[in-house]
Amino acid sequence: MALVQAMQRIVGCRWLAGLLALIAAAAAFGQPAAVSSFASAPGNGVYAFPSWTPKTLPDLMRGDKGDETVNIVGHLFLPPGDQKVPAVVLVHGSGGLYSAELDYWPRQFNAAGIAVFVIDMFGPRGVRSTADDQSAVPFSADIADSFAALRLLATHPRIDAKRIAAIGFSRGGTAVLRSAVEPIIASQKLPDGLQFAAIVPVYSGGCSGIFRLVVRPGVFSKAPMLFVHGSADDYAPMAPCQDYAEKIRAAGTPVEFAVIEGAHHKFDADEQQRQSLARAVKTRADCPIEIDIDGFRAFDRNTGARLQGEAYKSALAACRDTGATVQGDAKARDQAAAAIIAFLKKTFAM
C-alpha cells in the first residue's frame, strides 16, 4: 500500500518529491542484508556494509571516523561454480548507479570468470547525483567506500584476495586512482598487505585540478593500471589523462591506455541519445593545479611554482567550468569491455 500511495503522489506532487517518496517506499520492501564479513560465503545479492564519510583526504588518512560511519550498499555478482576467482569492485560516477553497472558490466565480467561487487555510495547517504554539486558527497568518502568494499570482498571464500581490481567510472575513476596511492594505502592499515591488484579508471576524472597529484616514484603503487577513455569526451577530456598516465608510467607503475575513438563521456550507458548537461560542473583540461601528497601543497604543473594565497584562489576559479555531453555507444562499450577483460586476464594470469 505504501508503494502504491507513493506512486499516486508522483501524479499530484512535484516530480522529484514524488520520485523520492517512491524510492523510499520501495526500499522498505527490500532492505539489503547487513554484513561485516563474507566469510559465510553468501551468494549473489544486495548487502549493506560499514564505511564512513571523511570530509577531506587528510581526514581519510588520519582515520578518525568519529560519528561519520554509514552503511553503504554493494551488489554481489559471482560467476557460476565453486572455484576461487578474481574480482572487481565497480565504483560509479557523479550520476550514481545506472543500469549498465547492474546488468551489462556484471554479465561481461562473470562470463570471463570474474566476480563483481558494484557499490552504491550515494543512495545510502540520501543523494541521487552530485553532477550539479560535487560537494553533496565528499570525494574522500568514495575512497573510504572503495577500501571498505575491498576489505569485505577479500573475506569471501570464493574470492582471491590477491586478485581484486578497482574499476571507476568518471568521478569513480578519481577514487580508484587515489586508492592506488601508496601513502593513502598505508594510512588505511589493511590486513595482510591487502590492496587493489589492478586499477582501471574509465573516462576518469581526477586527471587535472585539485585531484591530480604530483607524480614521483613512491606516490603510486606498482599495481598495473589501464586507462580507458573516449576521444570525444568533453566532460572529462582525454588529454590530461594521457599526460597523467605517462607520468605515472615514468615513475615506475605499469600503465596502459586504451583510446575509444569517437566515444563520449558515459559511453557505456544504455541510452544512445546524446544528452546535454548544462549545469554539470567540470574541471578545465588546461587546469594547471596539482597537489603534493606530502603536505597537500598546490603547485602549477606547467611551471613547478608553488600556488598559495590569491594565486591559488585565482587558479582554482579559472579551472572551474560547466556544461558537458554524455552519450551511450554500444560498440564503444563492447570495445572497452574487451580491452578491460583482456587487461585483467593478463594481469591476473587467467
C-alpha atoms as one frame of an Amber mdcrd trajectory, in Angstrom:
protein
   0.000   0.000   0.000   2.832   2.422   0.820   4.338   1.796  -2.613   1.012
   2.454  -4.341   0.474   5.647  -2.343   3.952   6.832  -3.278   3.194   6.220
  -6.961  -0.014   8.193  -6.619   1.859  11.096  -5.110   4.054  11.292  -8.218
   0.988  12.328 -10.199  -0.178  15.004  -7.753   3.141  16.402  -6.479   6.303
  17.790  -7.907   8.182  15.101  -9.863  11.258  14.955  -7.665   9.355  14.819
  -4.374   7.157  12.053  -5.737  10.102  10.079  -7.039  11.893  10.284  -3.706
   8.744   9.037  -1.968   8.600   6.116  -4.388  12.239   5.239  -3.807  11.804
   5.372  -0.025   8.695   3.187  -0.154  10.333   0.671  -2.470  13.390   0.445
  -0.220  11.190  -0.509   2.716  10.079  -3.634   0.851  13.591  -4.977   0.300
  16.289  -3.902   2.723  19.759  -5.269   1.887  21.236  -7.772   4.307  23.654
  -6.089   6.738  27.068  -7.796   6.849  30.533  -7.128   8.184  32.110 -10.242
   6.644  31.531 -12.567   3.690  33.163 -15.487   5.493  29.916 -17.490   5.315
  30.220 -17.424   1.512  26.935 -15.685   0.643  25.736 -15.852  -2.945  24.563
 -13.189  -5.324  22.615 -10.462  -3.573  22.497  -6.945  -2.187  24.392  -6.264
   1.026  24.833  -3.298   3.379  28.272  -2.964   4.939  30.042  -0.402   7.127
  32.028   2.524   5.797  32.369   6.162   6.818  32.306   9.682   5.414  35.639
  11.512   5.769  35.199  15.116   4.667  38.739  15.570   3.317  41.683  13.474
   2.215  43.656  14.331   5.388  40.636  13.145   7.415  40.657   9.860   5.483
  44.358   9.380   6.101  44.022  10.145   9.821  41.251   7.560  10.065  39.344
   9.344  12.812  35.829   8.132  11.966  34.032   9.823  14.863  30.306   9.707
  14.176  30.697   9.727  10.401  30.041   5.992   9.997  27.463   4.801   7.466
  26.335   1.542   5.896  26.720   1.629   2.128  25.308  -0.936  -0.290  27.014
  -3.427  -2.585  25.586  -5.714  -5.273  27.461  -9.023  -5.463  27.611 -10.978
  -8.735  29.505 -14.281  -8.618  30.249 -16.378 -11.707  28.898 -19.962 -11.701
  30.875 -22.699  -9.998  32.676 -23.077  -6.699  36.270 -22.328  -7.675  38.226
 -19.340  -6.351  38.010 -16.377  -8.728  39.380 -12.863  -9.124  37.022  -9.943
  -8.619  36.408  -6.301  -9.455  34.932  -3.521  -7.348  32.895  -1.168  -9.575
  32.818   2.460  -8.407  30.168   4.668 -10.016  30.424   8.307 -11.046  28.595
  11.558 -10.324  25.256  10.289 -11.635  25.108   7.404  -9.164  24.306   3.828
 -10.127  22.863   3.216 -13.580  21.535   0.140 -15.356  24.728  -0.858 -17.197
  26.593  -1.199 -13.890  23.996  -3.664 -12.609  23.484  -5.543 -15.875  25.954
  -5.087 -18.729  29.200  -4.996 -16.740  28.392  -7.883 -14.345  27.429 -10.063
 -17.328  30.694  -9.288 -19.129  32.904  -9.970 -16.116  31.016 -13.048 -14.904
  31.262 -14.565 -18.393  35.036 -14.099 -18.123  35.114 -15.854 -14.725  35.442
 -12.656 -12.665  33.235 -11.752  -9.688  31.783  -8.237  -9.459  30.915  -6.066
  -6.458  29.066  -2.910  -7.516  28.917  -0.339  -4.731  26.290   2.377  -4.267
  27.901   5.265  -2.414  25.175   7.870  -2.890  21.838   6.181  -2.150  22.661
   5.271   1.470  23.707   8.897   2.029  20.406  10.194   0.645  21.947  11.564
  -2.562  20.914  10.715  -6.128  23.582  12.615  -8.068  26.472  15.005  -7.474
  26.743  16.215 -11.080  25.475  19.708 -10.205  27.056  19.837  -6.735  30.090
  17.620  -6.191  30.216  18.593  -2.519  26.969  16.678  -1.808  29.165  13.660
  -1.014  32.844  14.261  -0.156  35.248  12.782  -2.695  37.185  11.196   0.149
  34.087   9.180   1.053  34.354   7.459  -2.347  37.851   6.303  -1.441  36.756
   5.145   2.026  33.911   3.163   0.446  36.258   1.583  -2.108  38.577   0.355
   0.641  35.607  -0.834   2.732  34.405  -2.865  -0.267  37.900  -4.318  -0.719
  38.073  -5.368   2.933  34.679  -7.072   2.734  35.187  -8.764  -0.628  38.540
 -10.202   0.483  36.755 -12.206   3.220  34.664 -14.209   0.724  35.943 -17.813
   0.394  35.385 -17.753  -3.371  37.339 -14.527  -3.930  41.104 -14.499  -4.415
  42.054 -11.552  -2.185  45.296 -11.033  -4.109  43.397 -10.556  -7.377  40.859
  -7.803  -6.719  40.761  -4.853  -9.118  39.154  -1.427  -8.729  37.282  -0.064
 -11.735  35.979   3.501 -11.505  33.812   5.471 -13.896  34.214   9.273 -14.161
  34.185  10.524 -10.537  34.746   6.887  -9.580  37.951   6.996 -11.622  39.203
   9.675  -9.261  38.514   7.338  -6.340  40.288   4.316  -7.808  43.310   6.403
  -8.783  43.518   7.634  -5.201  43.166   4.048  -3.939  46.460   3.288  -5.719
  48.416   5.997  -3.870  50.957   4.450  -1.509  50.615   6.917   1.408  46.817
   6.560   1.256  47.032   2.758   1.153  49.416   2.744   4.129  47.091   5.011
   6.119  44.218   2.510   5.821  46.088  -0.236   7.725  44.562  -3.005   5.619
  45.136  -6.567   6.866  47.842  -8.839   5.441  49.119  -6.290   2.951  45.751
  -6.151   1.227  45.454  -3.661  -1.640  43.896  -3.449  -5.075  45.883  -5.576
  -7.510  44.868  -3.615 -10.610  43.384  -0.185 -11.288  41.093   0.712 -14.209
  39.948   4.358 -14.479  37.227   4.616 -17.176  36.585   8.087 -18.673  38.181
   9.172 -15.461  38.003  12.381 -13.524  40.942  13.295 -11.331  43.472  13.774
 -14.145  43.519  17.551 -13.744  42.841  20.068 -10.999  42.954  19.541  -7.251
  42.613  15.736  -7.550  45.743  15.368  -9.653  48.853  14.532  -7.639  52.461
  15.466  -8.173  53.869  12.216  -9.572  57.226  10.839  -8.493  58.482   7.352
  -7.576  56.705   6.027  -4.493  53.492   8.008  -4.911  51.601   5.320  -6.842
  51.717   1.604  -6.128  53.047  -0.921  -8.640  49.545  -2.286  -9.300  49.098
  -2.273 -13.095  46.752   0.377 -14.496  44.599   0.571 -17.589  43.076   3.933
 -18.501  40.053   3.665 -20.817  38.868   6.915 -22.395  36.720   8.168 -25.254
  38.416  10.577 -27.640  35.274  12.770 -27.893  34.820  13.208 -24.124  34.066
  16.849 -23.255  33.152  16.194 -19.598  36.470  14.670 -18.506  38.728  15.377
 -21.518  41.156  12.642 -22.519  44.374  14.665 -22.958  45.028  15.322 -19.242
  44.564  11.612 -18.516  47.021  10.664 -21.253  49.566  13.062 -19.756  48.898
  11.807 -16.210  49.151   8.174 -17.310  52.506   8.836 -18.959  53.885  10.464
 -15.812  52.651   7.596 -13.625  54.267   5.113 -16.031  57.542   7.033 -15.999
  57.540   6.873 -12.177  57.505   3.069 -12.218  53.887   1.848 -12.384  52.907
  -0.378 -15.345  50.323   1.728 -17.225  48.369   1.108 -20.433  45.963   3.453
 -22.187  43.029   2.362 -24.368  41.537   5.083 -26.588  37.931   4.512 -27.647
  37.725   6.550 -30.839  34.736   8.872 -31.145  33.255   7.872 -27.770  31.700
  10.449 -25.462  31.519  10.524 -21.685  29.477   7.669 -20.179  29.715   5.708
 -23.417  28.749   2.536 -21.542  25.217   3.788 -20.742  22.226   2.091 -22.349
  20.850   5.441 -23.534  22.162   6.041 -27.071  20.751   9.560 -27.390  23.268
  12.336 -26.771  22.327  14.379 -23.708  23.417  17.888 -22.797  24.150  18.548
 -19.124  24.226  22.325 -18.985  24.759  22.556 -15.213  27.311  19.768 -14.865
  30.399  21.000 -13.027  33.740  20.023 -14.547  37.443  20.887 -14.445  39.022
  22.512 -17.485  41.519  20.374 -19.385  44.171  23.087 -19.118  43.893  23.424
 -15.333  47.492  23.651 -14.066  46.884  22.687 -10.431  48.354  19.560  -8.917
  48.722  18.594  -5.269  51.748  17.143  -3.483  50.522  14.248  -1.343  53.279
  15.093   1.156  51.932  18.204   2.849  48.980  18.783   0.487  50.621  21.824
  -1.103  49.422  23.042  -4.502  51.712  23.588  -7.487  51.463  24.736 -11.085
  52.271  21.592 -13.083  53.412  23.672 -16.057  55.967  25.801 -14.207  56.516
  23.950 -10.925  55.705  27.132  -8.988  54.013  26.863  -5.592  50.397  28.048
  -5.631  49.131  29.642  -2.459  47.048  32.563  -1.298  45.475  34.639  -4.060
  47.438  32.802  -6.766  45.854  29.522  -5.713  42.361  31.036  -5.467  42.683
  32.534  -8.927  43.925  29.277 -10.435  41.111  27.363  -8.753  38.461  29.756
 -10.093  39.928  29.601 -13.599  39.838  25.792 -13.557  36.098  25.533 -12.944
  33.738  25.130 -15.866  30.202  23.890 -16.507  28.390  22.082 -19.283  29.067
  18.690 -20.888  27.539  15.966 -23.008  27.067  12.249 -22.390  26.112   9.525
 -24.841  25.899   5.762 -24.698  27.518   3.815 -27.534  27.035   0.042 -27.677
  30.025  -0.523 -29.963  32.275   1.647 -27.790  31.354  -0.123 -24.563  31.920
  -3.539 -26.144  35.346  -2.332 -27.242  36.055  -1.055 -23.723  34.846  -4.290
 -22.121  37.112  -6.351 -24.394  40.114  -4.167 -23.517  39.438  -4.313 -19.764
  38.859  -8.070 -19.685  41.996  -8.715 -21.749  43.967  -6.495 -19.354  42.605
  -8.291 -16.271  43.219 -11.740 -17.730  46.815 -10.764 -18.454  47.311  -9.105
 -15.061  45.696 -11.959 -13.126  47.257 -14.714 -15.272  43.873 -16.205 -16.085
